Amino acid sequence: MNYQYQTKRWLEIAEANKPVLNHKKIFPEKLVIINPSKTAFHGWSLIAESNAHSLFQRKLSTGDAFTLDFGEHLVGYLHFSLNLIGDAMGGPLRLKFIFGEIPAEVAEPFDSYAGTLSRAWLQDEIVTVETLPFSMVLSRRFAFQYLKVEVLAASFDYRFVFSEIYVDAVSSAPSDIDSYSLKKVSPGLKALDIVGLRTLRNGMQTVFEDGPKRDRRLWLADSPLQALTNYYSYKNYDLVKRCIYLFAALICDDGRLPACVYERPSPHKGPEFILDFSILYASTLLDYGIHSYDWESVKELWPVALKQFHFIWDHLDKRNLFKDIGKWWIFIDWHSELDKQGPMQGLILYCFHRAVALAVKIDRQDDVSHFQMASKKMTESARDSLQKSSGELFVSGEKKQISWASQIWMILGDVVSPEEGKIILKKLLNQPNAIKPATPYIYHYAVEAMLKCNLKEQALELIKYYWGGMISHGASTFWEIYDPENPDFSPYDDFLINSYCHSWSCTPSYFIRKYFADPD
């Protein structure tokens, strides 16, 4: 296929579907004090001090500080105004603004940060003011719920006050979540739904951003989960169309889809190619076609989806088992000890089946006729080599590792029947040494596997335990990383850099709406 001929037009289609952002003025709710606590999440507890309006009576000078709570996670631009108390400014004023998605981000100093990602992602700004009164909009977009302001320096001969402070919150989703939230559900499910909707809303910018605080780009495996939740809530099909066309428009010369896409200064691809992400593109197109009925776009992008499977064949050994040849990044999950042979075996099969289903929808069955034989051989190999006997847990790699990821993807890849999958999942839940998921990304697929095996009650319990656990720690949006047994875990070596509003974590709203709620 001549990608060079197509990509220009695909980019034009993507840009034609670029949404206009909605704006809403949000004021802080209260002034708070954040104290160290041995029992609180990440070691910091929150105490309400007074209503936010009392800030405007505070006469401030060098060394003063305060922290505002805006009541929920927001994405937007900070506006503020200052007035002079005194006859004249004897010298300039310097303020430091620190933005936090969680209390720890405004409580712990950034100076000791030693994570593997750029310190510049941590959200703080210093502003120097030479004349009062003064009004300003910070040019950088922030993602936060908490704002700490420190007065770094001011001359001794004056004081000043804040006369106004608010956020211009932005999203391509509607700002009014309450009108979209479910009504005929229990309070617990309603809370999960609202936090899921807010997570989705704050990531819905001019693309499906993975995290509005950090990365702020479109990812090939994150965005399908946002799209799923969007289909059952905001129903912004144009945004999904923009995203699937952006990936296609930025395809590599050899046909590989980039794992992520940047929008600014103009759309361009990231350097990463992630094998498991790329083959999910066909599944993304299938979901988009089913929900939007835009099968013409799906047909146009089908060759791009089909091409991704070409990079699979050299990863299969003579037994038709997946092998990591070290050529491409394989993600699956952030758990550092996870062996990926078993999960990839099942994930490839899942993607084969989804691609065949898509081909049937668009009458391109001949393109995937060879998938049927490959699926049969890979399924037989998985059962013969990675499972001791029917109903037993699947193993992965030379060390015969048992993990949640292997069982999840073998079930979703139809290596076992739903009835056998039910037996496997029940054994897994009683296997304390199995490698557990480290992220909401793989927990999403755990819930999918449970639902496929008719374990609806267990699926709901997992949602309440895992995503509900975040809410119990004060989350107003769902997080990128959450390990209940190791709360400070970060794949980037510092939990402060973790994203606390992250796209792949929004799917409780999808599950609740599709499987657990009566229509409103």
Summary of the structure (lengths in Angstrom):
residues: 520
radius of gyration: 24.8
end to end distance: 46.5
largest distance: 85.3
contacts: 1786
relative contact order: 0.13
helix: 42%
strand: 20%
